[in-house]
Amino acid sequence: MTKLFAILIFMVSFLALETESTITISEYSCLNSSTFTLNSTYEANLRLLLQSLPSHTNSSNGFFDTNMSMGEPNDAEAVYGRFLCRGDVTKEVCLECVKAASVSIKEKCPMVKAAILWYDECMLQYSNRNFFPATDEVPILESYNRRNVNQPTDFMRLLEKTLKQLITRAAKRSDKKYASKEAPVKGYRGATLYTFAQCRPDLSAAHCEDCLQNVISILLTKQTGKSGGRILRSSCFARFGISPFYTVEKKRHFSSRLTIGITSATLAVGLLCVMLWFTLKRERSKRNNVEEDLIVGSKISELHSLQFDVGTIEAATDYFSNRNKLGEGGFGPVYRGTLPCGGKIAAKRLSQSSKQGVREFKNEVELVAKLQHRNLVRLLGFAMEREETILVYEYVPNGSLDQLLFGLRLSLHLL
């Protein structure tokens, strides 16, 4: 009964975290070399614009274009701005994303008069020139996963077919011009291909189709068997991956039913939480097996279920930002992070000067993973890729990771 109660408490916390969104930056571009000076009229107008954009997320359909100056009409110091939120996100997530983008765009492109920044959930753009309804040819931003699939020819054929089905569906929508589609990847033990395409809602159906035809053509031409990628234009974008990155329809229905269950009966909440916990555990194991078949690269067979993608850890810690740094020990620095699912972690990054080899690291991971004690911080997994070697622990806010590992004066030396 005690264990069941603990599981229920954990799952309630998990559900609360699930409503939080992890905003992840994807690409940005400082569009020209024209700059403004400190304390100028343009800087004041830009500050007012970026402060005002988030307030329009509640009343808009996920898109807002100023089409007017924050200063006087036809003023040389006028500034124009707009945002576009991904079609499937809620207004709350849209607001959170636009707020974050309004801050980050100034950090990424300081003193520049025109810039665009893409997060996973939204796009924000400003310029000293007025925007027009027609599609923008530039900039075209792109990014691809480092990992490859084993059978690129079959995968590319499926990707092309699935992406092209999104073009007309997205263009014909009258409110938010977006479409998504999932397709099973045959021969890979239940793997799924996820695709998503979207236009700005102010575009006509014809302009939307032309824009998506263009970005999808680029995506199919430039990507060679990658397990994920995206092409981004301020008018439209397309993206694909083998892991879900948008709200799948069936999950949305499930979330609604779960909300009703929570409000109707506490007992039902407990039962659903337990069922959900076992389901997530089974799905995670299945996903690990799928990616082991799909993805080419080095494998640690005995520890595969504990292995994280270095890119995931980088995104979770904001690329090992100093503001997320918890401390530093003999092994290396420790960073606080948030996974895409909302889970909090402490990532311990092996110092480049460490003399510990790969074999010794693997042996220690195997040992620590088997240890279970109420006074030990639980090891969630590890990451070994490129030049990075990282241990991932559960994050305990009441004290640093270094204190938890060594402050108890245990005889066992973990690292």
C-alpha positions in Angstrom: 0.0 0.0 0.0 2.9 2.4 0.8 4.5 1.7 -2.6 1.1 2.3 -4.3 0.7 5.6 -2.5 4.2 6.7 -3.5 3.5 5.8 -7.1 0.2 7.8 -7.1 2.0 10.8 -5.6 4.7 10.6 -8.2 2.2 10.3 -11.1 0.2 13.3 -9.8 3.4 15.3 -9.9 4.2 14.0 -13.4 0.8 15.1 -14.7 1.3 18.5 -13.2 4.6 18.8 -15.0 3.1 17.5 -18.2 1.2 20.8 -18.6 4.4 22.7 -18.6 6.1 23.3 -22.0 9.8 22.9 -22.6 10.7 25.7 -25.1 13.5 24.5 -27.3 15.3 26.9 -29.7 15.8 25.5 -33.3 17.2 28.2 -35.6 17.7 31.9 -35.9 19.0 34.4 -38.4 20.2 38.0 -38.1 18.8 39.1 -41.5 21.0 42.0 -42.4 24.0 44.0 -41.3 22.0 47.2 -40.7 22.3 48.1 -37.0 20.8 50.6 -34.6 22.5 52.5 -31.8 21.9 52.4 -28.1 19.1 54.7 -26.8 17.9 55.4 -30.4 14.3 55.7 -31.4 14.5 52.4 -33.2 15.7 50.6 -30.0 12.8 52.2 -28.1 10.3 51.1 -30.8 11.7 47.6 -30.9 11.5 47.3 -27.1 7.8 48.3 -27.2 7.1 45.9 -30.0 8.7 42.9 -28.3 6.9 43.7 -25.1 3.5 44.0 -26.9 3.6 40.8 -29.1 2.9 38.3 -26.3 -0.3 40.1 -25.3 -1.8 39.2 -28.7 -1.4 35.4 -28.3 -4.8 35.1 -26.4 -6.9 36.9 -29.0 -5.2 35.6 -32.2 -5.3 32.2 -33.9 -1.6 31.7 -33.3 -0.5 34.4 -35.7 -0.1 38.1 -35.4 1.3 40.6 -37.9 1.6 44.2 -36.8 1.4 45.7 -40.3 2.0 49.0 -38.7 4.8 51.0 -37.1 5.4 51.3 -33.4 6.4 54.9 -34.2 5.0 57.4 -36.7 3.8 56.2 -40.1 6.5 56.0 -42.7 9.0 56.8 -40.0 12.6 55.8 -40.8 12.9 54.4 -37.3 9.7 52.3 -37.6 9.8 48.6 -36.6 7.4 45.8 -37.7 6.9 42.4 -36.1 5.0 39.2 -36.2 4.8 35.7 -34.6 3.4 32.4 -35.7 2.7 29.6 -33.2 2.7 25.9 -34.2 -0.9 25.0 -35.1 -1.4 22.3 -32.5 -0.1 24.1 -29.4 -2.5 25.7 -26.9 -2.7 29.5 -26.3 -0.8 29.0 -23.0 2.1 27.3 -24.8 2.0 30.0 -27.6 2.2 32.7 -24.9 5.1 31.0 -23.2 7.0 30.6 -26.5 6.4 34.1 -27.8 7.6 35.5 -24.4 10.8 33.4 -24.6 11.4 34.4 -28.2 10.9 38.1 -27.4 13.8 37.9 -25.0 16.1 35.5 -26.9 15.9 37.3 -30.3 17.6 40.3 -28.7 20.3 38.1 -27.2 21.0 36.3 -30.5 20.9 39.3 -32.7 21.9 42.4 -30.6 21.7 45.8 -32.2 20.4 44.3 -35.5 17.5 45.9 -37.3 16.0 42.7 -38.7 16.0 39.2 -37.3 14.0 35.9 -37.2 14.0 33.2 -34.5 12.4 29.8 -34.5 11.5 27.7 -31.5 9.9 24.3 -31.8 6.6 25.9 -30.8 6.7 29.3 -32.5 8.4 31.8 -34.8 9.1 35.5 -34.1 10.3 38.1 -36.6 10.9 41.8 -36.6 12.2 44.2 -39.3 12.7 47.9 -40.2 10.8 47.1 -43.4 7.0 46.5 -43.6 6.0 42.9 -44.2 3.9 41.9 -47.2 1.2 39.2 -47.5 3.1 37.3 -50.2 5.5 34.5 -49.3 9.0 35.4 -48.3 11.8 33.8 -50.3 14.4 34.3 -47.6 15.7 33.3 -45.2 15.5 29.6 -45.5 16.8 27.9 -42.4 17.3 24.1 -42.1 18.5 21.5 -39.6 18.7 17.7 -39.6 19.3 15.0 -37.0 22.8 13.6 -36.8 21.5 10.1 -36.8 20.7 8.0 -40.0 18.2 5.3 -40.7 19.3 1.8 -41.8 17.3 1.7 -45.0 17.3 5.2 -46.5 15.7 4.4 -49.8 12.6 2.9 -48.3 12.4 5.6 -45.7 12.8 8.4 -48.3 10.0 6.9 -50.4 7.7 6.9 -47.3 8.8 10.4 -46.3 8.0 11.9 -49.7 4.6 10.3 -49.9 3.6 11.4 -46.4 4.9 14.9 -46.7 3.2 15.6 -50.0 -0.1 14.5 -48.5 0.1 17.4 -46.1 0.3 20.2 -48.7 -3.3 20.4 -49.8 -4.7 19.6 -46.4 -2.8 22.5 -44.8 -3.6 25.0 -47.6 -7.3 24.3 -47.5 -7.7 25.0 -43.8 -9.4 28.4 -43.1 -8.2 29.1 -39.6 -4.8 27.6 -38.9 -3.1 26.4 -42.1 -1.4 23.2 -40.7 -1.6 19.5 -41.1 0.1 16.5 -39.5 0.3 12.8 -40.4 1.7 9.7 -38.9 2.8 6.7 -41.0 4.1 3.2 -39.9 7.7 2.4 -40.9 7.4 -1.1 -42.2 9.9 -3.6 -41.0 11.0 -1.7 -37.9 8.9 -3.3 -35.1 6.2 -0.6 -34.9 8.2 2.5 -35.6 6.3 5.6 -36.7 7.2 8.5 -39.0 5.8 11.8 -37.8 5.3 14.7 -40.3 4.1 18.3 -39.9 3.6 21.2 -42.3 2.2 24.7 -41.7 1.7 28.1 -43.5 1.0 31.5 -42.1 -2.8 31.8 -42.0 -2.8 35.1 -43.9 -1.6 33.3 -47.0 -4.0 32.3 -49.8 -4.4 28.6 -50.5 -2.4 28.9 -53.7 0.5 30.8 -51.9 0.5 28.2 -49.1 0.7 25.3 -51.6 3.6 27.0 -53.5 5.5 27.7 -50.3 5.1 24.1 -48.9 6.0 22.6 -52.3 9.2 24.6 -52.2 10.2 23.7 -48.6 9.3 20.0 -49.0 11.3 19.8 -52.2 14.3 21.2 -50.4 13.8 18.9 -47.5 13.6 15.8 -49.7 16.6 16.9 -51.8 19.0 17.8 -49.0 18.3 15.2 -46.4 19.9 11.8 -47.1 18.4 9.2 -44.8 18.4 11.3 -41.7 16.0 10.3 -38.9 14.6 13.9 -38.6 14.8 17.3 -40.1 13.1 20.6 -40.8 13.0 23.5 -43.4 11.9 26.8 -42.0 10.7 29.9 -43.9 8.8 32.8 -42.3 5.9 32.0 -44.6 5.8 28.2 -44.0 7.7 25.2 -42.7 7.9 21.4 -42.8 9.3 19.0 -40.3 9.6 15.2 -39.8 11.0 12.8 -37.2 10.7 9.3 -35.8 9.7 10.6 -32.4 6.5 12.6 -31.8 7.2 16.4 -31.7 3.6 17.6 -32.0 0.3 16.8 -30.3 -1.0 13.6 -31.9 -4.8 13.6 -32.1 -5.4 10.5 -30.1 -3.2 11.8 -27.2 -5.4 15.0 -27.2 -8.5 12.9 -26.7 -6.8 10.8 -24.0 -5.8 14.0 -22.1 -9.4 15.2 -22.2 -10.7 12.0 -20.8 -8.1 12.0 -18.2 -9.0 15.5 -17.1 -12.6 14.5 -16.7 -11.5 11.5 -14.6 -9.4 13.7 -12.3 -12.3 16.1 -11.5 -14.9 13.3 -11.1 -13.2 11.0 -8.6 -10.0 10.7 -6.7 -10.1 7.0 -6.8 -10.3 7.1 -10.6 -7.3 9.4 -10.7 -5.3 6.8 -8.7 -6.3 4.0 -11.0 -5.6 5.9 -14.2 -2.2 7.1 -12.9 -1.1 3.5 -12.1 -2.2 2.4 -15.6 -0.5 5.3 -17.2 2.7 4.6 -15.4 2.9 1.0 -16.6 1.9 2.1 -20.1 4.7 4.8 -20.3 7.2 2.3 -19.0 6.2 -0.2 -21.7 6.2 2.4 -24.4 9.6 3.7 -23.4 11.1 0.2 -23.6 9.4 -0.3 -27.1 10.8 3.1 -28.3 14.3 2.2 -27.2 14.1 -1.1 -29.2 12.7 0.8 -32.3 15.5 3.3 -32.3 18.1 0.6 -31.8 17.0 -1.0 -35.1 16.5 2.3 -37.0 19.6 4.3 -36.0 23.1 3.7 -37.2 25.8 4.4 -34.7 27.7 3.1 -31.8 25.7 0.9 -29.3 26.2 -0.2 -25.8 24.0 -3.3 -25.8 23.8 -4.0 -22.1 23.0 -0.3 -21.2 21.0 0.8 -24.2 17.8 1.4 -22.2 19.7 3.9 -20.1 21.3 5.8 -22.9 20.3 9.4 -23.7 21.0 11.4 -26.9 23.6 14.1 -26.2 21.4 16.5 -28.2 18.6 15.9 -25.7 20.8 16.7 -22.8 22.2 19.8 -24.5 18.6 21.1 -25.1 17.5 20.2 -21.6 20.4 22.2 -20.0 20.2 25.1 -22.6 23.5 23.8 -24.0 25.2 23.6 -20.6 24.4 27.2 -19.8 26.2 28.7 -16.8 22.9 29.8 -15.3 22.0 26.1 -15.0 25.3 25.1 -13.4 24.8 23.5 -10.0 28.5 23.0 -9.1 31.7 21.2 -10.1 33.6 18.3 -8.7 36.5 16.0 -9.6 34.5 14.3 -12.4 33.3 17.6 -14.0 30.6 20.3 -13.8 27.0 19.5 -12.9 24.0 21.2 -14.7 20.3 21.3 -14.0 18.0 20.5 -16.9 14.4 19.8 -18.0 13.6 17.0 -20.4 11.0 17.5 -23.2 8.5 15.5 -21.0 9.0 18.0 -18.1 11.2 15.7 -16.0 14.0 17.5 -14.0 17.5 16.1 -14.3 21.0 16.8 -13.0 23.6 16.2 -15.8 27.2 15.5 -14.7 29.5 16.2 -17.6 32.9 14.4 -17.8 35.8 16.9 -17.8 38.0 16.7 -20.9 41.0 16.5 -18.6 39.6 13.4 -16.8 41.8 10.3 -17.2 38.8 7.9 -17.0 38.5 5.8 -20.1 35.4 4.5 -21.9 35.7 1.0 -20.5 36.0 2.3 -16.9 33.0 4.7 -17.5 30.8 1.8 -18.8 31.7 -0.4 -15.8 30.8 2.4 -13.4 27.5 3.1 -15.1 26.6 -0.6 -14.9 27.5 -0.7 -11.2 25.7 2.6 -10.2 22.6 1.6 -12.2 22.2 -1.5 -10.0 22.5 0.4 -6.7 19.2 1.3 -5.0 19.3 3.1 -1.6 17.2 5.8 -0.1 20.4 7.9 0.6 21.6 7.7 -3.0 20.5 9.8 -5.9 19.0 7.6 -8.6 20.9 7.3 -11.9 18.6 7.8 -14.8 21.1 7.1 -17.6 24.1 8.3 -19.4 25.2 9.8 -22.8 28.3 9.0 -24.9 28.5 10.7 -28.2 31.1 12.8 -30.0 33.5 14.0 -27.3 30.9 14.1 -24.6 30.5 11.7 -21.7 27.6 12.5 -19.3 25.9 10.9 -16.3 22.2 11.8 -15.9 20.7 11.7 -12.4 17.3 12.6 -11.0 17.3 16.2 -9.8 16.8 16.8 -6.1 16.3 20.5 -5.4 17.1 20.4 -1.7 20.9 20.4 -2.0 23.5 20.1 -4.7 24.2 16.9 -6.5 27.7 17.0 -5.1 26.4 17.2 -1.5 24.0 14.3 -2.1 26.7 12.1 -3.6 29.5 12.8 -1.1 28.0 14.6 1.9 26.7 11.4 3.5 30.2 10.0 3.8 29.3 6.7 2.4 32.1 4.2 2.1 31.1 3.5 -1.5 32.9 5.8 -4.0 30.5 6.4 -6.9 32.6 8.4 -9.3 
